[in-house]
Amino acid sequence: MPEELLKELKILKVKLGCKTWAELIAKLIESKKFLLDEERLEEMRKGVNDFLELREVVPSKWTGHPSALEEK
């Protein structure tokens, strides 16, 4: 996901008082106040797909029992 897009989404998430990304997406869909061109939609699709790929990459790289305290 492009850094600029991620930055804009983080700002919007805070402004709308959303605790999760899912909550932000739900609010955006409900509001119907935003219009996106096809290029922007494609960037968002790519970002979502990249994010979803993390669920496969992270477990394969994780060694040992998961712990939030452990950093490598």
C-alpha positions as CSV (number, residue, x, y, z in Angstrom):
1,M,0.0,0.0,0.0
2,P,1.4,3.4,-0.9
3,E,2.7,5.3,2.2
4,E,0.7,8.4,1.3
5,L,-2.6,6.4,1.2
6,L,-1.9,4.7,4.5
7,K,-1.1,8.1,6.1
8,E,-4.4,9.5,4.8
9,L,-6.4,6.5,6.1
10,K,-4.8,6.7,9.5
11,I,-5.7,10.4,9.8
12,L,-9.2,9.7,8.7
13,K,-9.4,6.8,11.2
14,V,-8.5,9.1,14.0
15,K,-10.8,12.0,12.8
16,L,-13.8,9.6,12.7
17,G,-13.0,8.1,16.1
18,C,-12.6,4.5,14.7
19,K,-10.8,1.9,16.9
20,T,-10.3,-0.6,14.1
21,W,-9.8,-0.6,10.3
22,A,-13.0,-2.5,9.9
23,E,-14.9,0.2,11.8
24,L,-13.4,2.8,9.5
25,I,-14.4,0.9,6.4
26,A,-17.9,0.4,7.7
27,K,-18.3,4.2,8.4
28,L,-17.0,5.1,5.0
29,I,-19.4,2.7,3.3
30,E,-22.4,3.9,5.4
31,S,-21.6,7.6,4.8
32,K,-21.4,7.3,1.0
33,K,-19.8,10.7,1.1
34,F,-16.7,9.8,-0.7
35,L,-16.1,9.2,-4.4
36,L,-13.1,7.4,-5.7
37,D,-11.8,7.2,-9.3
38,E,-10.8,3.8,-10.7
39,E,-7.1,4.4,-10.1
40,R,-7.7,5.1,-6.4
41,L,-10.0,2.1,-6.1
42,E,-7.3,-0.1,-7.6
43,E,-4.7,1.2,-5.1
44,M,-7.1,0.4,-2.3
45,R,-7.7,-3.1,-3.7
46,K,-4.0,-3.7,-3.9
47,G,-3.5,-2.4,-0.3
48,V,-6.2,-4.7,1.0
49,N,-4.7,-7.7,-0.8
50,D,-1.2,-6.9,0.5
51,F,-2.6,-6.6,4.0
52,L,-4.4,-10.0,3.7
53,E,-1.1,-11.6,2.4
54,L,0.5,-10.7,5.8
55,R,-1.6,-13.4,7.5
56,E,0.4,-16.0,5.5
57,V,3.8,-14.3,5.7
58,V,3.9,-13.5,9.4
59,P,3.2,-17.1,10.7
60,S,5.8,-18.5,8.4
61,K,8.5,-16.1,9.7
62,W,7.5,-16.5,13.3
63,T,9.8,-18.8,15.3
64,G,8.7,-20.4,18.5
65,H,5.6,-19.6,20.6
66,P,4.0,-16.2,19.7
67,S,4.7,-13.5,22.2
68,A,4.1,-9.8,22.0
69,L,7.1,-9.2,24.2
70,E,9.6,-10.9,21.9
71,E,11.3,-8.8,19.2
72,K,13.8,-10.0,16.7
